[in-house]
Amino acid sequence: MTSFPVKVDQRDNVIPADINADTSVTLYADGTLTVATTAYEWTDLHGGHVGVVVLLYDANQHWLTSTSPVRYGLDGKWIGTSQITTSFNQTIDKDTMSQVAYVAIKHYNAPNDAWTDIQAWLKGAEQVFTDVADIVKKL
């Protein structure tokens, strides 16, 4: 039996963008999922894009669902935006909630639009749990 709320944190240096991303997720018993991300870049005029998505898996390590992907753009130090902090909520349906055993946060390099990047990544994640084994947390 899962004890709610479930809290998961992930920190990554996203390569080759060389952007740091810190994300905290809280999954509540009612299906509310809150996601808070800070992404920051410290190189002069470097910039890049980073994305984040939260994936939910069942006890057999089968992918159930994921959040909508979010993409952040940073301009590098000394120009534009070198840090962004933002959050969003998403509701997970009751049927899915009854099956959730693992929560994973995935940061990824996002030079393309978020839809293209995340669809390519999810295609593999649906089939191979080991792709995200190092970023999941068993509930």
TORFI-692147 format. One record per residue (C-alpha): residue in one letter; x, y, z. Coordinates in steps of 0.001 Angstrom, whole numbers, plus 500000, padded with zeros to 6 digits. Last residue first. Layout:
@vexke = A, u = X, v = Y, w = Z
...
This chain:
@vexke = L, u = 506667, v = 503790, w = 496437
@vexke = K, u = 509616, v = 502648, w = 494329
@vexke = K, u = 511568, v = 505626, w = 493102
@vexke = V, u = 512685, v = 505829, w = 489530
@vexke = I, u = 515695, v = 507635, w = 488097
@vexke = D, u = 518234, v = 504802, w = 487754
@vexke = A, u = 515656, v = 502420, w = 486324
@vexke = V, u = 514709, v = 504879, w = 483585
@vexke = D, u = 516040, v = 503099, w = 480534
@vexke = T, u = 515708, v = 499826, w = 482437
@vexke = F, u = 511937, v = 500062, w = 482033
@vexke = V, u = 512217, v = 499286, w = 478330
@vexke = Q, u = 509104, v = 499273, w = 476161
@vexke = E, u = 507235, v = 502418, w = 477146
@vexke = A, u = 510534, v = 504172, w = 477769
@vexke = G, u = 511591, v = 503660, w = 474134
@vexke = K, u = 508583, v = 505406, w = 472638
@vexke = L, u = 508691, v = 507868, w = 475505
@vexke = W, u = 512023, v = 509337, w = 474344
@vexke = A, u = 510913, v = 509951, w = 470761
@vexke = Q, u = 507612, v = 511408, w = 471931
@vexke = I, u = 509449, v = 513591, w = 474429
@vexke = D, u = 511739, v = 515191, w = 471891
@vexke = T, u = 509168, v = 515871, w = 469182
@vexke = W, u = 506567, v = 517314, w = 471579
@vexke = A, u = 509108, v = 519467, w = 473446
@vexke = D, u = 510227, v = 521349, w = 470333
@vexke = N, u = 513746, v = 520512, w = 469281
@vexke = P, u = 516923, v = 521306, w = 471222
@vexke = A, u = 515445, v = 519616, w = 474293
@vexke = N, u = 518152, v = 517899, w = 476348
@vexke = Y, u = 516332, v = 515771, w = 478873
@vexke = H, u = 515222, v = 515733, w = 482487
@vexke = K, u = 513208, v = 512657, w = 483499
@vexke = I, u = 511479, v = 512375, w = 486855
@vexke = A, u = 510377, v = 508862, w = 487759
@vexke = V, u = 507562, v = 507596, w = 489992
@vexke = Y, u = 507103, v = 503884, w = 490676
@vexke = A, u = 504263, v = 501772, w = 492115
@vexke = V, u = 501172, v = 503387, w = 490563
@vexke = Q, u = 498290, v = 500972, w = 489931
@vexke = S, u = 495452, v = 502498, w = 491978
@vexke = M, u = 496538, v = 505956, w = 490785
@vexke = T, u = 495984, v = 504888, w = 487173
@vexke = D, u = 492379, v = 503938, w = 487896
@vexke = K, u = 491852, v = 507105, w = 489947
@vexke = D, u = 492955, v = 509489, w = 487159
@vexke = I, u = 496138, v = 511547, w = 487569
@vexke = T, u = 495612, v = 515295, w = 487841
@vexke = Q, u = 498368, v = 517681, w = 486723
@vexke = N, u = 499902, v = 520604, w = 488510
@vexke = F, u = 502578, v = 523022, w = 487316
@vexke = S, u = 505662, v = 524735, w = 488639
@vexke = T, u = 508266, v = 527266, w = 487616
@vexke = T, u = 511764, v = 528467, w = 488389
@vexke = I, u = 513920, v = 529770, w = 485550
@vexke = Q, u = 517567, v = 530704, w = 485558
@vexke = S, u = 519933, v = 532247, w = 482980
@vexke = T, u = 517247, v = 534331, w = 481284
@vexke = G, u = 518298, v = 537152, w = 478989
@vexke = I, u = 521981, v = 537988, w = 478768
@vexke = W, u = 524853, v = 537978, w = 481260
@vexke = K, u = 524737, v = 534227, w = 482023
@vexke = G, u = 523147, v = 531878, w = 479543
@vexke = D, u = 520055, v = 532269, w = 477372
@vexke = L, u = 517802, v = 529642, w = 478934
@vexke = G, u = 514840, v = 527891, w = 477337
@vexke = Y, u = 512502, v = 525586, w = 479242
@vexke = R, u = 510463, v = 522701, w = 477827
@vexke = V, u = 507559, v = 520987, w = 479620
@vexke = P, u = 506344, v = 517519, w = 478704
@vexke = S, u = 502743, v = 516653, w = 479603
@vexke = T, u = 502853, v = 514320, w = 482515
@vexke = S, u = 503360, v = 510623, w = 482005
@vexke = T, u = 501256, v = 507502, w = 482003
@vexke = L, u = 501247, v = 503817, w = 482897
@vexke = W, u = 504704, v = 502523, w = 481924
@vexke = H, u = 505159, v = 498902, w = 482883
@vexke = Q, u = 507563, v = 498162, w = 485746
@vexke = N, u = 505557, v = 495191, w = 486993
@vexke = A, u = 504545, v = 497222, w = 490066
@vexke = D, u = 503077, v = 499940, w = 487818
@vexke = Y, u = 504937, v = 502910, w = 486347
@vexke = L, u = 504441, v = 506697, w = 486393
@vexke = L, u = 506573, v = 509103, w = 484389
@vexke = V, u = 507247, v = 512766, w = 485143
@vexke = V, u = 508524, v = 514941, w = 482273
@vexke = V, u = 511136, v = 517675, w = 482138
@vexke = G, u = 512786, v = 519521, w = 479263
@vexke = V, u = 515978, v = 521502, w = 478760
@vexke = H, u = 516815, v = 524141, w = 476173
@vexke = G, u = 520027, v = 526013, w = 475511
@vexke = G, u = 522032, v = 529068, w = 476464
@vexke = H, u = 525715, v = 529835, w = 476081
@vexke = L, u = 525987, v = 533634, w = 476380
@vexke = D, u = 528287, v = 533392, w = 479411
@vexke = T, u = 528044, v = 529981, w = 481053
@vexke = W, u = 526012, v = 529630, w = 484263
@vexke = E, u = 522786, v = 527902, w = 483202
@vexke = Y, u = 519881, v = 527248, w = 485524
@vexke = A, u = 516743, v = 525134, w = 485638
@vexke = T, u = 514419, v = 525136, w = 488634
@vexke = T, u = 511455, v = 522801, w = 488482
@vexke = A, u = 508338, v = 522274, w = 490588
@vexke = V, u = 505867, v = 519483, w = 489748
@vexke = T, u = 502640, v = 518909, w = 491636
@vexke = L, u = 500612, v = 515744, w = 490995
@vexke = T, u = 497038, v = 515647, w = 492240
@vexke = G, u = 495665, v = 512104, w = 492115
@vexke = D, u = 493566, v = 512309, w = 495306
@vexke = A, u = 496268, v = 510400, w = 497234
@vexke = Y, u = 498835, v = 513134, w = 496519
@vexke = L, u = 501890, v = 512888, w = 494257
@vexke = T, u = 504623, v = 515417, w = 495034
@vexke = V, u = 507367, v = 516091, w = 492520
@vexke = S, u = 510567, v = 518083, w = 492927
@vexke = T, u = 512727, v = 519004, w = 489946
@vexke = D, u = 516265, v = 520363, w = 489769
@vexke = A, u = 517774, v = 521004, w = 486326
@vexke = N, u = 521336, v = 522072, w = 485599
@vexke = I, u = 522049, v = 523078, w = 482016
@vexke = D, u = 525071, v = 521787, w = 480115
@vexke = A, u = 523032, v = 521668, w = 476864
@vexke = P, u = 525008, v = 518567, w = 475870
@vexke = I, u = 524204, v = 517263, w = 478486
@vexke = V, u = 521608, v = 517914, w = 481175
@vexke = N, u = 523199, v = 518247, w = 484606
@vexke = D, u = 520661, v = 516461, w = 486727
@vexke = R, u = 518832, v = 516787, w = 490044
@vexke = Q, u = 515779, v = 514664, w = 490853
@vexke = D, u = 513394, v = 514827, w = 493797
@vexke = V, u = 510466, v = 512530, w = 494656
@vexke = K, u = 507719, v = 513040, w = 497252
@vexke = V, u = 504816, v = 510636, w = 497761
@vexke = P, u = 501865, v = 512033, w = 499719
@vexke = F, u = 500711, v = 509437, w = 500396
@vexke = S, u = 501720, v = 506008, w = 501681
@vexke = T, u = 501378, v = 503347, w = 499009
@vexke = M, u = 500000, v = 500000, w = 500000
